[in-house]
């Protein structure tokens, strides 16, 4: 059994910083909806207002779910991290950049989400984010001294999510009438990884 080690103070501060920035980024998603609320007139119903801004609501819900999902994956990758080298730190900062950027394409989706260029920008941001997660997994796994556990994260799992994002984007571009519904394919990442593990006999 691996010896439990106390997490380095610098690593603890880094991960706290990452969590705080993710929380801010996910909160920024709701700001456009706050502006929408100000449009409600004294004689206008809430249902009518929501119907007029359904695109903004969908963009918010989708991006909230994506950021939350990406954070959970990141959290799992660094769960056993007690020290960090330059590679881990760089990939974490790069991943954080992709998360901070996401509210921008989200606002574009709310304004003109059916434009192919906006779809590419929006999904590409998520693909890049998952690739950085794969880099984090690689950096943590390659150095046993960074972890207090023999359990090493596998970069392959983040690549599954990235592949599902790419597949969703292709469907969105080839079949525009599907709008952003193909993004639900990302929910298949856990079942696919579970099936792969069972096939490998783990």
N, C-alpha and C positions, 0 to 999 in steps of 0.2 A: 504494500500500500504506500502511495506517495506521501512524503512528509508535507504537512501543511505549513506554508510559509506566509508570513505577513506581507501584504502588498506594499511596495515601495510608496513613499509619500508622493513623489513626483507622478507616478502612474495614477494614484488615486485622484490627484488634482486634475490630471489630464482627462480621465474618464468622467469626473464630475463636470468639467468644462464641456465635454462632448454632450453629456445629457442635458445640460442647461441650454446649449445652443439648439439642440433638437427640439426642446420644449418651446423655445422662442419661435423657431421656424414653423412648427405645427400650429402655434397660436396665430401667427401672421396670416395663415390661410383664412381665418374667419373675418379679418378686417374688411374685405369687400362686402361681406354680408351685413356688417354693421352699417356701412353706407347705404345698403339697400333698405334697411329698416327705417332710415330717415326719410325715405320716399313715401312712406305710408301716410296718406292724407286722412283727414277726419271722416271723409265719406267713402273711403276705400276699404275693402275687406282684406284681411290678411291672406285669405285663400287666393284672391286675385293677384296680390302682390307676389306671392310665392310662385304662382303659375307664370307670371311674367319673367321671373328670374330663376326658372328651373335649371337653366344651364349653369348658373353660378352655384346653385345648391349641389348639383351633381359633381361639378369640378371640385368643390370643397370636400365632399364626402369621399370621393375617389382619392384625392391627394392625401387626405387625413389617413385613410386606410393604408395607403402605400407607405407613407412616412412611418406610421406605427409599425407596419410589418418589417420595414428595413431596420428600424431601431431594435426590434426584438431579435432579428438575425445578428446584428452587430453585438447586442448584449450577450448572446449565446457564444459568440466567437471570443469575446474578451473575458468571459466569466472566470476562467482559471488564470488570467494574466496577473502576475505579481511584479513583473519588471517589463521594461519596454526598451527596444533598441531603435535605431534610426528608421528602419524599414516600417516597423509597427506604427511609430509616430507619424511618419509621412503618409501612410495609407489611411490612418484615422483622420488626419487633417484633410486629405483629398476627399474622403467620403463625406466629411462634414461640409465641405464646400458644395458638393452635389445636393445635399439636403437643404442648405441655406438657399441655393438657387431655385429649388423646386417651386416655391410660391410664385415666382415670375412666370414660368410657362403655365402655371395653374390659372393665373389672371388672364393670360392670353386665351386659354381654353374657354374661359367664361365669356370673353368678348367675341371671339370668332373661331370657335373650336373645330369647325368642320373644314377649315383650311388644311390641306395636306402638310404644308410646312410647319404649322403649329403642332399637328399630331406628331410629326417626326421629332420636333424639338422637345415636346413633352415626354414622349416615351424614351427618347435618347438620353434624357437626363436620368431617368430611372435605370436604364441599361448601364450607363456609366457608373451610377451609384452601386449597383450590384457587382460590377467588375472590381470596384474598389474594395467591396466586402470580400471578394475572392482574394484580393491582394492581402487584406488583413489576415484572412485565414492562412494563407501561405506563410506570411511573416511570423505568425504565432506558432504555426506547426513546425517550422524548420528549426527552431531553437528551443530545445527542451528546458533550458535554463530560465526561460521567460515564464514558465507555467509551474503551478504547484500540483499538477496532475499529469498523469501519463496520457490523458485523453487529449488528442490533437484534432483541431478542426480541419475539415476537408474543404479545400477550395472548390471542389466539384459541385458542392451543394449550391453555392451562390451562383455558379454558372448555369444551373438548371433554371433558377429564377430569371436570369438574364435572357436565356433562350426563350422562355415563355413570354417575356416582354417583347422580344423581337417578333415572335409569332403573332402576338396580339396586334402589333403595329402593322405587319403585313396584311392581316385580315382587315384592319381599319382602312388601309389604303386601297386594297383591291375591292372591298365591299363597303363603300362609304355609308350605305344605309344602316350598317350595324352600329354606327357611331362609336362610342367608347365601350360598348358592352364586351368586346373581346378581351378587355383588361381583366375580366373575371377569370381568365385562364390562369392568371398568376396564383389563384387559390389552389391550383393543382400541384404546386411545388412540393408541399409536404407529402401528399399521397405518392408522388413519383419518387421522391427520395426514400420514402418508406418501402416502396416496392423494390427499389434498387438494393436497399439494405437486406431485405428478405431474400432477394435473389443471390446476394453475396453470402448469405448465411450468417448475417450478423444479428 
